[in-house]
């Protein structure tokens, strides 16, 4: 018999992310500088979150007969439920706190967090029939609208829980899909999220009461209908047919967008400017790191999945070298398979880079778990695409808020030659990180002496643009430049290369 224990409320003190963001926006000092793109995006997102359930519900949603999965999730008061199968109690608490952050990012108010110790989730109701009755009492006493389970529920488990609890039940995958749907801005991002949602919901379509009835086939009920009446199409079959049609349309759209992205990616590969991808766990501070290194002003928010659409910014290192940073979507443990498939073209930006800055939240209780989750997604992509993983620098961010014991453990476990400890908020360690990036890029270059005639000023200009000029002298025959260049550029300018 499966060993079970009573539900355990997970202790936590979490200030509402939306309230803090709104207060920060309203109390921000007025300056003479223009707002950045990130400031405008954040203001727009906060104003969107102020829409209440009453003003967001449409009358047609109440009468169209669609099931709860088809409607945009309007989470309000939610109860989080998890199953503890492996790991320590501290790891379980961290997982539940992450689920709470996901729920709050989706716009919900978490009223309780509960988990149960089991050998494995119950195949029928996820938590067992006895615990379902206890959960039902908690739902009724708290007036909760939704129960969120920390795992992917099967269609049968979801139906059983909703029937017994008499309230909406969603799982972790549906919650993440909803957050992506709220935060996607570009046309491609919205199409990717919509496709992922439809693929997930396809096997979970179901009818309620009369919705299961069949439509009459042939000319039933009219003259000439005898012998032509068939069983017709059930509501579920009709819904799935419409989903298949819509999914086919979205795949066609995304195929066209992928072609355009491939063209842009090929153009970047032709460029000699180094490409640096910022990857890492969600809310690890990737966008903040780009702002700290480039002053780009991209959207920064203390929320999960604040960045979904890749952001590319050009910057200049201290040695004058031009580089391009690409901010990518954050990863999370148990990232839904549908999202990985839908965002594959976006995630491939990581594999196409010359260098990956793998950002880790040093203030997280288990940062090594973050590294493991990110590496899993990247290596799954490598197996599918056949590409090689670029060189990587692990960036431990938020050291100003990290536990010294956790940092000491990281310094002991991780290879110090491949790790930099920084704080994007205070600027600590940013100079060291920039130096590490410069050192790696320099290792890809070759050092040559180039003698350029005075009539070829364009060549000298190109040397300054794509290389690191160490010295420059003017002689009778032209300009002698000692420069460090990418190998490809050095080959292109072979006619000007002279012996030292």
C-alpha positions, 0 to 999 in steps of 0.5 A: 500500500502506498505510504502517504502523509497528511498535506503539509502547508509550505511556509513562505512569505512572498510579496505580490510581484504585481503590486511591487512592480506597480509601486516601483513604476508609480514611485519612479523619479521623473528624469529628463532621459527618455524611457527605454524600450524595456521601461515601456514594455514593463509599463504596458505589461503592468497595465495589462495585469490590472484587468479584473476577471469581471471586465475580462469575461465575455458573454459569448465565452459563457454560452459557446459551449466550449470546455474550460481548457479552451478559454484563456485561464483566468486564475484568481484564488488558487491552491497549489498541490504537489507530490513529494516522491524524491529529494529532501523537504527543502527541495520540495519547498523550493519546487512549490515556491517556484510553482507559486511564482509561476501562478503569480506571474500568471496573475493568480493569488496563491491562498495555500500550498500543499504537498503529499509524500507518496511513492508515486502520483496516484494514477487515478486522481494524482493524490489519491481518493482520500486526499481528494476529499481533504482537498475539497474541504480546503477548496470550499473553505477558502473559496478557491477558483482553481487547483494547480498541480505540480506535474503533468496530469493525464486527461483522466486525472484531470477529469477525475479531479474536476468531477470530485472537487467541482472546480477548475483543475490545471497542471504545471504545463497548462500554467506555463503555457498560459504565461507564455500566451500572456507574454508573447509579443511578436507574431512568431512568438504568439503563433509558437505559443498557440501551436503549443497550446493546441498540441497540448489540448488536443488529447484533452478535449472533452464534452459536458452533457449535451456537448457529447451528442451527435450531429445528424448525418445526411438529410435527417428529418427531411424528405429523402432522408431515409437511408441517408442518415448516419451517426454524424459527428460528435462535438469532440470530433468536431472540436478536434477537427477544428484544432487539427485545421488550426494547427496545420495553419499555424505550422504553415505560418511558422514554416514561413517565419522559420525561413525568414529567421534562417535567412537572418541567421545566415547573414549573421554567420557571414558576419565576422562580428562574434555572436554571444547568446545569453541562456539560463533559467528563467528569472536568473537575470539574463536581461539585467546582465545584458543591460549591465554589459551594454546599457541596452535598456531591454525589459527587466522584470522580477517575474518568470518568463519576462522575456520570450522573444529573442532580443539582439543588441550590439555592444563594444568591448573595452578593446574596441571589438564589436559583439552581438548579444542575443537574449533568449527565452528562459528555461525551467524544470520540466519545460513542456515538450510542446514549448520546446518543439514550438520554440525550437527555431528560437532556442537554436539561436543558442547553438548558433552562437560563438559563445554562451553565457549561461546565467545562473541565479546564485540566490536560488536555494539549489542553483545546481538544479538550474544548471542541470535543467538548462543543460538538459534542454540544450543537449536535447536540441543538440541531439535533434539538430546535430550541431555542436555546443558552443563554448560556455561561461557560467555566470553566477548572478545575484551574488549580492543576494546569495547565501554565502554557504551556497556560493562557497559550495558552488566555488567548490563544485564548479570549475573556477576557470569556467565560472564568473560571479557577478551581480547585474544589479550592483555591477560587481564582477561585470568587468571580470566577465567582460575580460573573460569574454575578451580573452575567449574571443582573442583565443579565436583570432590570429595575430598578423602584421598588415601593411596597407597602402595609403590609398586603401583607407577602407582596409584600415577602417575594417581592421579597426571595426572587426579586429583589435589593433595593437599598434599602428605605424606610418611608413613610406609604403603605407600604414603598418598595423599589428592587429588581432583578427578573426581567422576568416578576415586574415585570410581575406586580407592575405595580400596585405600581410607581411612578416614581422 
